[in-house]
Amino acid sequence: MFSGKTPEKGSKQHTINEKIINNTGVLKKARDQSEGFNTANKTYSNTGAGKGSSQRPTNHQAYSDNFDRIFGKKDK
C-alpha cells in the first residue's frame, strides 16, 4: 500500500502521473478499481486499438446481389 503523499488533483505532478497511468494498462486498471469504477468487463492494453479497429456491420447479401452492377462483369 502507498504510504507517501499524493499530489493534489489539478497540480502539475498530478497531470504528469495521470498521463503515465493512462498509458499503462496495469496502472490504469488499479487506479480505476481504487476509485470504484467497474472494470470487470474491460480490458486494458497498449495496442492502440480504437476507432476503426472493428469491421462495420454490412449487408453481405445485398452486396453479393449487386456485385456485377457495382463492378461490372469481368471477362476472363
Secondary structure in CASP SS format (residue, H / E / C, confidence):
PFRMAT SS
TARGET T0000
AUTHOR 0000-0000-0000
METHOD secondary structure of the structure
MODEL  1
M C 1.00
F C 1.00
S C 1.00
G C 1.00
K C 1.00
T C 1.00
P C 1.00
E C 1.00
K C 1.00
G C 1.00
S C 1.00
K H 1.00
Q H 1.00
H H 1.00
T H 1.00
I H 1.00
N H 1.00
E H 1.00
K H 1.00
I H 1.00
I H 1.00
N H 1.00
N C 1.00
T C 1.00
G H 1.00
V H 1.00
L H 1.00
K H 1.00
K H 1.00
A H 1.00
R H 1.00
D H 1.00
Q H 1.00
S H 1.00
E C 1.00
G C 1.00
F C 1.00
N C 1.00
T C 1.00
A C 1.00
N C 1.00
K C 1.00
T C 1.00
Y C 1.00
S C 1.00
N C 1.00
T C 1.00
G C 1.00
A C 1.00
G C 1.00
K C 1.00
G C 1.00
S C 1.00
S C 1.00
Q C 1.00
R C 1.00
P C 1.00
T C 1.00
N C 1.00
H H 1.00
Q H 1.00
A H 1.00
Y H 1.00
S H 1.00
D H 1.00
N C 1.00
F H 1.00
D H 1.00
R H 1.00
I H 1.00
F H 1.00
G C 1.00
K C 1.00
K C 1.00
D C 1.00
K C 1.00
END
